[in-house]
């Protein structure tokens, strides 16, 4: 098994922590198959405000640019958690 690149190793640790703290998808509330998404698309920007936990379905929809699960929708949903 190849060694993970340093960035990838750091990301895996951070991703585990963020998912454990959130425990549910910010868009739909699902509690399984959670991913951490970079809201601004910059995978090197790991600031807390740029990370959002989404289930695999919502994560895929966000990347596909679906209107219902687009940034406005996610921003509205996330404002409920502020």
C-alpha positions in Angstrom: 0.0 0.0 0.0 1.5 3.4 -1.0 2.2 6.0 1.6 -0.3 8.9 1.7 1.0 12.3 0.7 1.4 14.6 3.6 -1.6 16.8 2.6 -3.8 13.8 2.1 -2.9 12.4 5.5 -3.6 15.8 7.2 -6.9 16.0 5.3 -8.1 12.5 6.4 -7.5 13.5 10.0 -9.2 16.8 9.7 -12.1 15.3 7.8 -12.7 12.7 10.5 -12.7 15.4 13.2 -15.1 17.6 11.3 -17.5 14.8 10.5 -17.5 13.6 14.1 -18.4 17.1 15.3 -21.2 17.6 12.9 -22.7 14.1 12.9 -25.3 15.0 10.2 -25.6 16.5 6.7 -26.0 20.2 6.8 -28.4 20.2 3.9 -30.7 17.2 4.6 -29.9 15.9 8.1 -28.7 12.4 6.9 -26.4 10.7 9.4 -24.7 8.2 7.1 -22.1 8.5 4.3 -20.9 11.9 5.4 -18.3 13.9 3.4 -16.6 17.2 4.2 -17.0 19.7 1.4 -15.0 22.8 0.6 -17.6 25.5 0.0 -15.3 27.7 -2.1 -13.9 24.8 -4.1 -10.3 25.4 -2.8 -9.2 22.1 -1.4 -6.2 23.8 0.3 -8.5 26.2 2.3 -9.4 24.2 5.4 -10.7 27.2 7.4 -13.7 26.3 9.5 -16.0 28.6 7.5 -15.1 26.9 4.3 -15.9 23.3 5.4 -19.4 21.9 5.5 -20.5 18.3 6.2 -22.8 16.8 3.5 -24.0 13.3 2.9 -22.8 11.7 -0.3 -26.0 12.5 -2.1 -26.0 16.2 -1.2 -22.2 16.4 -1.8 -22.7 15.1 -5.3 -25.6 17.4 -6.0 -23.6 20.4 -4.8 -20.7 19.5 -7.2 -23.2 19.0 -10.0 -24.6 22.5 -9.5 -28.1 21.5 -8.7 -30.2 24.6 -7.9 -32.0 23.1 -4.9 -28.7 22.0 -3.3 -26.6 24.9 -4.7 -24.8 27.4 -2.6 -27.8 29.5 -1.8 -29.7 26.5 -0.5 -26.7 25.4 1.6 -26.1 28.9 2.9 -29.7 29.0 4.0 -29.5 25.7 5.7 -26.2 26.5 7.4 -27.6 29.7 8.7 -29.9 27.6 10.8 -26.8 26.3 12.7 -25.3 29.7 13.4 
